[in-house]
């Protein structure tokens, strides 16, 4: 559907489960030995069987411990991005979001577009949960850490990781001890907000010592809305979340470990939209705007020690149902009735049913020799059924009266799903992909590591579509006579190729390392929705081809001042070609085509400093300049992208600063003080003003702070988020309708202050 584009998800980009058991981490500021050094963390980021110091891993990686988020009472993807300058998130509501890294983005959130595949992969352990524009909010996860891998990860992670990956790594069951925790949080949000509360619990149960363990977690919470509906005075965007997770670990033998998990989520919410020409945090909607997101994740992982190698298997299944309802009174009134009052009470409804199965097998080498390798295979099969609908109260009667069509009925005359329904649509996708991958590292002179890898892939997508109703029956229609036959289409697209990666890493000494890498990223192609020629005046391509890029990167990782400081830097140039460019047409339809090239250049810095055994600071920053290297000719003059135009939605400069200090008070009790500051520069919603749909997304300044008292098994914390209200706007949809009161502006949660109490047992 090419009207009020509202894309809830693209086809699941499960990418490679190839990253299944890669456990990446970075230095965390914590005492070791004398307590005045930054703790050394050993990781398996190279996917070899043995762990290595993260400062030896030749890649740009940021890792967060869950305490960095929970002590402020936060924990969704937007909160993660606030602490990772290379990552930014557009958000329109819970589970309605889009992740950007390194300026690799050409469009915003359009939930009705099912073909826009993700550029950043999101994982829960070994389970890919990526949905472009709809990555889930999972607060129940009992996290060990969050890993953010910047830059293309296509060789090991597959198509969904063309710009990077976010991995949420959960705690695994303990096989011997009974323990748990309960945490309650209460807070209050300013502006039109109110009281918020949530409760989280975890219990670990050894079912058979040294053999079988179970870990259960649950989360329930209610967050107040903070957007006021001018139509009826209601607060519109409250959130109710209920989630649970069970994880089972079986140590079948000394060499065989099996992990199984089930995660279930039900999130009911609104949408965080306001109108730019109304008072701040104010919308106008004739109907309640709602979202419902139900999700189930299942995973079985097997780790078997073969002696000279390690076998890893990961089997995942995802089922997700989403339903989004937004008020479409302005487009319904403007497009059909010329913008004349009364406003039509239209409910733009998008429902999705997504299923996906993924299987990976991988073998890793073991041992201390100069050669380390990994090789594996990946298979994925998924389907997605999308239903769009626009029921509008009184539509049939008003259309009959204004168009001289007595007895008009949307269902009878236009084959819509229901009466009083001017658009009905169904889109169905079946996708399959298979891949083989391998990577090897050889060490020369005990100082130089040379790595080469490749991924061979093939993917197929089958697509069928049927649009009906007044705005769907456009076969043979013209602007003067917009009545035709239902739009029906089916097509298939197949992509195949190879993704290589090369890395050279040199150790100057144990504390100073240099690296250079070159790697290819790719994204599968797909199928376009049909564009009616008589109505829109243009023929759109039936399919869109894959796009791909090469990432060239150099970096340095350093441990300084007697291991009290780390300083890491990386610089990159990315050449992106055959870019899948989004064309929005004046007739309200749209299509995607491969056109043009984009270059992204940037610098990323990350440092942590242990001032004393109780005081720590950290500063990170990212600069990005991504732009069209030449004029992109789309076939529509108004949609051409001028040479040198900056990509949309990507801030040029981002920075984060953190500080923490602990004060002993008596015995082992302590008071902890922590604060964080995050800056995101401004961005725009299109490449250039002359393209239209061009609006500024303002910069943001987010200040969080907390004071925590710990005594024994108990912890009490006072926290505040967005304390200066410096983060206001998370996304903008430019206005193209004269009767609408300005741009749609999606608002971030304003200042929230609360109390957190946690008990461990």
N, C-alpha and C positions, 0 to 999 in steps of 0.2 A: 504494500500500500504506500502511495507516494504522497500522503497528505501530512498530517501532523506527525512527523516521523518520531517514533518512540520505540527504539530498538531495545528489547529486553535481553537479547542474547544472540550471539552468532553461533554457528555450528561449533560443537565442543571441539576445542583444539587440545586433545589429550597429549599431543606431542609424544615424546618418548618417555615411557616410564623408566627410561635409561638412567635417570637420576635417582632411581628408586632408593637405594640405600646410601647415597652420597651424603655424608654428614659433615657439613661445612660449619666452621665457627671462626670467630675472630677473638682477639684479645678482649677479655673482660677485666675490668679494674677490680681486683680482689687481692687480698694479701696472700703471699706465698713465702714460706720461710720467715724472714724477718718482718714481713708485712708491709714493706715499703717498695715492693716491686709489683709491676703489672704481671698478673698470673699468665704463665705460658699455657696455651691451649693446644692440644694435639687433635688433629682432625683427619678426615678421609676425603677431602675435597677432590683429590685426584681420582677417586673411585677405585684406588688400589685397596688391597685387603688390609694393609698396614696403615696406621695413623701417622701423620706428620704435623709438625708445628705449622700453624696457619700462616706464620710469617714466611714460610717457605713455599706457600701455594701461589703460583703465578696467575693471579686473577683478582679482580676488584670485587670484594665481598664485604658486605656489612651484616653483622649479626646482632640481634637484640635479645637480651634475656627478658622473660615475661615480666619481671619486676620493674623493668624500665617503663612498662605500660600500666600494669595493674596498680602501682602505687599512686597513679593519678586517676584511677577509676575508669580507664579507657582500654581499648584493645582491638578496634576494627582496622581495616586496611588503611583508612585515612589517617588514623593515629600512627600506624607503622610508618607511613610515608613522611609524616612530620619529623621523624627522627632519621630519615634517609634522604639526604639532599638530591641524590640521583634519581629518586622516585617521586612521582606526583600522581594524585588521584583526583579525577572529577567524580563528584558524588551527587546524586539527585534524591537519594533515599536509601534505606537499608537494603543492601543487595543490588542497588542500581548504581553501578560505578564503572569507571574505566581507568586502567593503570597505564601510565606513561613512563618510559625510561629513555634517557639519552636522546630526546627529541624525535623519536621514531613514532610519529603520529600524523595522520592527515585528516581525521574527522572526529567528531564528538560522539555523544551517546544518541543513537537512533534505534530505539528498541524494536521497531518493526522490520529492520533490516537483518535478516537471518544469515547473510553471507559474509559479514565482516568478521573475519577470523581474528582471534586475539594475537597480540604481539608480545604479551608478557604472560608466562605460565604461572599458575597458582597451584601449589600442592599442599595437601595435608598428608604428612609422611610420604608414602609412596603413591598416594591417590591424587591424580590430577583433577581439579575441580573447576578449571578455567571455563568461564563463559564470558565472551566479550560483552561488556556493558552490564554484566550481572554476576560478578564474582560474589560468592555467598559470604555473609557475616556469621562466622562461627565463634561464639564467645565461650562455648562449653569446653573447648580444647584445653587440656591440661598440658601446657606447653613446657618443653625443655628449652627451646630457643626458636627464633625466627631468623631465617637466612634469606638475604637479599643478594642475588647474583646479578651484577650489572653488566650489560652488554649481551650480544647474541650467545645463546647456549645451544644452538641447533644440533651440533654433533652428538651431544649426549642427552639433551632434553627434547629435541624434535621441533616440529613446526610451530608449536605454540609459544616458543621461547625466543623469537626472533630479536626481541629487545632486552630480554632478561627473564629472571624467574624469582618467585617468592615461595619459599618452602617453610611451612609451619610444622615443626618437629615436636611430636608429643612425647611425654614421659611414658616409659614402658613399665609393665607390672613388675614388682619385686617378688621374688619367689620365696622369701623367708619371713618378712616382717609384716605385722599388721600396723597400719598407720593411716592417717587421713587429715582432712582439714575442712573447716567451714568458714566462709567469709560472707559477711553482710555489708552492703553499701547503701547508704542513703544520701541523697543530695538534692539540691534545688537549682533550677535553671532560670536565668534572668529573662528580661523582655516579657514575652507572652508565655514563658515556660512556667513550670511548677515543680512538684515533687517527683523525684525519681527513686527507685529502689530495686535492688537485685540481690539474689542469694545464690551462692556457688558452693558446691560440696564435692569432696573427693574422698574415696576410701580404697585402700589397697588390701587385698585379702590373699594370702598364700593358701591355695587349696591343697597343695601337697608340697612340703618343703623340698626346695632345690629342683622341683619338677614342674609345678603348675601354679600360676598366679593370675589373679583377676584384679583389674583396676577399673572402678566405676566413677564417673563424673556426671554432674548435673548442673544446669544453670537455668534460673528463671528470673525474669526481670521486666520491669515496666519503666519506660522512659517517657517523660511528659513531652507533648508537642510544644512548639514555640512559634508556629506560624498561625496568624489569626485570619479567619475567613471573613472578609468585609461583608459578605452577603448575609450571614446569619450570626456572626460573632463567635462562632465555634473555633476552638483550637484544633487544627486539622491533622497534625503529623505525629501523634503519639505512637510509640512502638511497644509491642508486647512480644517477648521472646521466651520460648521454652525449648530447651535442648538437652540431650542426654548422650552419653557415650559409654561403651563397654569395650575394654581391651583385655585380651587373654593371651598369656604367653605360656608355651609348652616347651620345656627343655627335654626333648624325647631321648636324647643321648648326649654324650660329651660333644659330639660333632654336629648335632641337628637341633636347631631352634625354630619353632613355628610361632608366628604372631598373627592373631586375628583380631579384627576390630569392627564394631558397628557404631555409626554415628547417626543420630536423628535430630532434625531441626524443624521447628515451626515458628516462623516470624510473621507477625501481622503488624502492618504499619501504614503510614500515609506517605505523602510525597512532600519534599522540603521546598516546594516552589512558592515564590512570591512574584509580584509584578513590579517592574522597575519604576512605574509612574505612580504607584500607590505608596502609602506610608511604609517605612521599613518593616520587614517581617509580616507583610500583609498580602494575602491573595484574594481572589474572587472566584468562587466555584459554586455552581448551582446544585452540585451533587457532592456527596462525600467522595474524596479521593483516597483510594485504599490500595494496599498491596498485600499479597499473601504468598509466602515462599516456604514450600515444604521440601525437605531434602533428606535423603537416606544415602549413606556411604557404607560400603562393605569392602573389606580388604583382608586377604590372607597373604602373609609373607613367609617365605621359607629361606633359611640360611643354613647351608650344609658345608662343613669343612671337609674337602676332599684330600687334605694332606698338602699337596703341592699347589692347590688352588682352592678357591671358594666359589660355591654355586649359590646364586641368589635367584629366587623366583618371587614375583609379585603379581597377584591377581586381584583386580578391582572391579566393582560394579557400582554405578551411580544411578539413582533415580531422583528426578527433581520435577516438581510441579510449581509453576509460578502463575499468578494472576494479578495483573495491574489494571486499575481503573482510574482514569483521569478525566477531569471535566473539560469537554471540548466545545463549550458554548460559543466561543469566538469563531473558530474555523467553520463550525456547522452553520452558524448564522451568516457569516461572510460569504462562504463559497456557494451556498445554495439560495439564500434569500437576500443577497446584495447588501448585507450588513444592517438590514432594517430591523428595528425592535418588533416584537420581543425577542430577547436572546433565547435560543433553543437549549433545552436541558438535555445535552448530549453526553453520553458516557463512552469514552474511547476505551475499549477493553481489549487487552492482549493476554492470552493464555498460552502457556508452553508446557509440554510434556517432553521431558528429556530422559533418555536412557543411554547408558554407555558401558561397554565392557572393555577392559584393557588387560593384556597379559604381557609380562616381560620375563625373559630368562637371561641371566648374565653370569659369566665366569670371570673371576678376578685372579690374577697370579698372586702367589705368596712368596715369601723369602726375601733375603737381603741382597740379592745379586743386582747387577747394574741394569737389568731389563725388568720392567714392570709393565703389565698389559691388562687390558680388559676387553671382552668381546661379548656380544649378545644379540638377541632378536626381540622384536616388539611387534605386537599385533593389537589393533583396536577396531571395534565395530560399534557404531552408535546410530541412534535415530532421534529425530526431534520433530514434533508436530506442533505447529503454531496456529492458533485460531485468533483472528481479529474480528472485532464487531463494534458497531457504533449505534447502539439503540438510543433513540432520541424521542422524548415524550412529545406527542402531538405532531410528529413529522408528517405522517401520511395525510392528515386533515389539512395542514397548512399547505403542503405541496399540491394537493388536489384543488384547493381554493385559488392559490396564486398562479397555477399553471393550467387551470381550466380542465382538470382531469377528474371528474366526479368518480367517487368510489375507489380512488387510487389506494393500493395496498403494496407495501414494499415486498412482502413475502410472495404475494400472488403475481404482481406485475414485474418485479425485478429479481425474484428468486433469492431474496435475502434470507438470512436465518430466521428472522422474526418480522412481524409487522413493525412499523415505526423504526426502521433500521436501514439507513441509507448506505451502509457499507458492510459487507461480510466477506471474510477472506480465510482461506486455509492454505498453509504452506507445509509441506512434508519433506524431510530430508533423511536420507540414509547414507551413511559414510563408512568407509573401510580404509584402513591403512596398514601397511606392513613395512618393517624396516630391519636392516641388519647394520650393526655398528661395531667398531673396534677402535681402540686407541692404545698406543704403546709409548713408554718413556724410557730412554736409554741415558744413563749417567756416564759422563766422560770426565776423567781426572778428579772425580769426587767433587767437582764444582759446577759442572755444566750439565743441565738436564735438557735433552732434546725430545720433544713430544710431537707425534703425528697421529692423527685420527681421521676417520671418515664415517659417514652415515649414508647408506644407500636406502632410498625410500620410494614408495609408490602408494598413492592414495586415489580413491574414487569416491565421487559424490553423485547420488541420484536425487533429483529434485522435481517435485510436481506442485502445482499451484492452481487454485481456482478462486477468482474474485467475482462477487455478485453484489446486488444492490445497485442503487443509482450510480454510485461512484466506483463500482466494480465492473458494471456492464459497459465497457468502453470499446469493445471491438466494433469497429465501424462508426463510432461516435465522433463528433466534431464539437468544437467549442460552441457553435451555434445550435447544434442539436445533440446535446450530451446524453443520448439514450442509445444503447446498443445491446450487444449480447455479452454474456458472462465472459470474463477473461480466463482462459485455460491454457496452461503451459506445462510441459515436462521436458527435462533435459538432463544430460549427464556430463560430468567433467572428470578427467583423469590427469594426474600429475605424477611425474617421477623424476628422479635426479640423484645427485650426490652432494653431500655437505662435508667438505674437508676442514681440518683445523690443524694449525702448526704453532708450537710454542718453543721458545728457547729461554731458559732461566739460568742465571749465573750468580753463584754465591761468592761475593767478595770476601766475606767471613761469616761466621754463624749469625751475626746480627744485621747484616746488610746484603740485600738481594736485589738484583735487577732482572727484568723479564721483558720480552717482546713476543707478541702473538699476532696471528692472522687467522681469522675464522669466518666461515660463511654461515649466514642465517637464511632461512626461507620460510615462506608461508604458502599454504595450499591455495589453489584457485577455487572457483565455484561457479555458480549459476546465477544469472541476473533475473530479477522479476521482469516480466514483459512491460514494455512501454508502448501504449497505443499510438501509432503513428498519426492517424487522422486527428487525434485529440491533442497530441504534444508536438507534432511536426518533426520528429526525429526517430530514427531507427536505433535502438540500443543493441549492443552485442548480446548474444544469448548466454555466453559464458565469459568468465574472467580467468586469466592465466595466473599462475603463481607469480609472486614477486620475491626478490632475493636481495641480499646485501653482503658486502665484505666489511668486516670490522678489523682495523689495524690499530694495535694498542701497544704502548710501552708503559712500564711502571716500575716502581721502586718500593720495597718494603724494608723498614728500618726500625731497629730497637735501640734506644739511646739512653744515656744518663744512667748507666748501671741498671738497665731494665726497668726504669721508672717511666719511660716514655716510648710510645710508638708513633711513627710518622710514615704514612703510606700515601703514595701519589700515583695517579695514572692519567695518561693522555691518550686520546683516541681520535681517529678519523673513520667515518663510516660512509661507504658509497652504496646507496640504495637505488636499485634500478627496477624498471617495469612496475613502478609503484601503482598499487590499486587505488586509483583516484575516484573519489565520490562526487557525482554530479547531481545536484538538486535542480530540478527543472521548474520553470514558471507554472506548468500545468499541475504541479504538486507531486508528480512522480519523480523517480530518481533511478540511477543505475551506476554501476561501477565499471571502470575500464582501466586497462594498463596503459599508463602514459607518464613519461618524464622520469627525471632522476632527482634525487635529494641527497645532499651531503650534510652529514652531522659531524661537527667538530667540538671537542670538549675536554675539560680538565676536571678531575675529581681528587679531593684531598681529604684525608681522615687522620686525626691525631687523638691520642689519649695520654694524659699526664697524671701520674700519682704524685701530688704535691707533698703529702705526708702520708703516714699510714692510715689516716682517717679522712683525708681530703683528696678529691679527684676532680679533674675537669676534662672535657672533651670538646673538640671543635671539628666540624666537618663542613665542606663546601663543595658545590658543583657548579661549573659554568658550561653552558651548552649554546652552540650556535648552529641551528639546523635550517637549511634553506634550499630552495629549488635552484639547481645549478644552471638551468636554462629554461626558457619559456616552455610551459607545458601546454600543448595544443590539444584540447579535448574534443573538438568538433562543434563546440558551443562557445561562441566568442565571449559571452559573459562569464563563462566558467573557466576560461584560460587562466593559467597560473603564471604571473609575470616572473621573469628571471630574477633571482635574488630574494624572492619573497620568503619571509620567515614562516616556518611551519606553525600551524595553529596548536593551541592547548599546551604548549611546552614553555615553561618559564626559562628565561635565560640564566638567571642566577638564583641559587638556593643555598641556604646555610642553616646549620644547626649548632647550638652550643648547649652543653649540659654541665652541671656542677653538683657535687654531693659532699656532705660533711657529716660525720657521725661523732656524737659526744657521749662518752661514758658517764653514767650518773650514779649507779651503785651496783656492786657485784658485776653481773654480766648484762645488766640492763643498759640500754642506750637510746639516745634520741637521734634520729636521722633527719637531715634537712636536704632536700633536693629541689632542683629547678631546671627547667629546659626552655629554650627559646628556639623557634623555627621561623625562618623567613622564606617565602616563596615569591619570586618576582611575578610581574603581570604577564598575561598571555592574551591571545586573541582567538576568536572562534573561526577564522578563515585565513587564507594566505594573504589576501589583499582586499582593501576596501572596495575596489571596483568589481569584485566578484559578488558583492552583496552578502547578506548574512554575516556581517563583520561587526563584532562587538568586543569590547575589552573585558577580560576577566581580571579584576583588580588584584594587586599584590596582597599578601597576608602576612601578619606578624602574630604568632601564637606563643603565649607565655603560660606555662604550667608551673605549679609549685606544690610541694607537700612537706608536712612535718609528721614524722612517725615515731611512736614510742613502742619499743620492744621490751617485753619482760617475760622470760621463760618461753612458754608455748603460745603466748598471746602477743597481738600486734594491733595497735590502734593508730589510725592515721587521719589527719585533716588534710584535704587536698582542694586545689582549685585548678580548673582548666579554662583556657581562653580568657585569662583574667582581665586583659585589657580590651576584650572584644575586637582584637586586631585581625581576627579571621572571620570574615563575614560571608563572602561569596565563594561557593565551591564550584559553580558551573553557571553558564549563561546560554540561553537559546535565543538568538536574535528574533525580534518581532518582524513579521511580514504582513500583518493584518491590521488595517487602519483602525478598526473598532477596539482592538486589544490595548489595554493600558500599559504599553511598554514591553520591554523584553521580559521573558521568563527568567527569573533570577533564583537560583537554588542556594539556600542559605545554610551556612554552617551553624552548629549548635552554639549559642552565645554562652557567656560566662556561666560556669557551673561550679558550685562550691559544695563539698560534702564531707562525710565522715565514713571511714572504713574500719571494720573490726574483723580480725581474723584469729581463729584458734586452731592450733594443731594438736593432734593426739596420736 
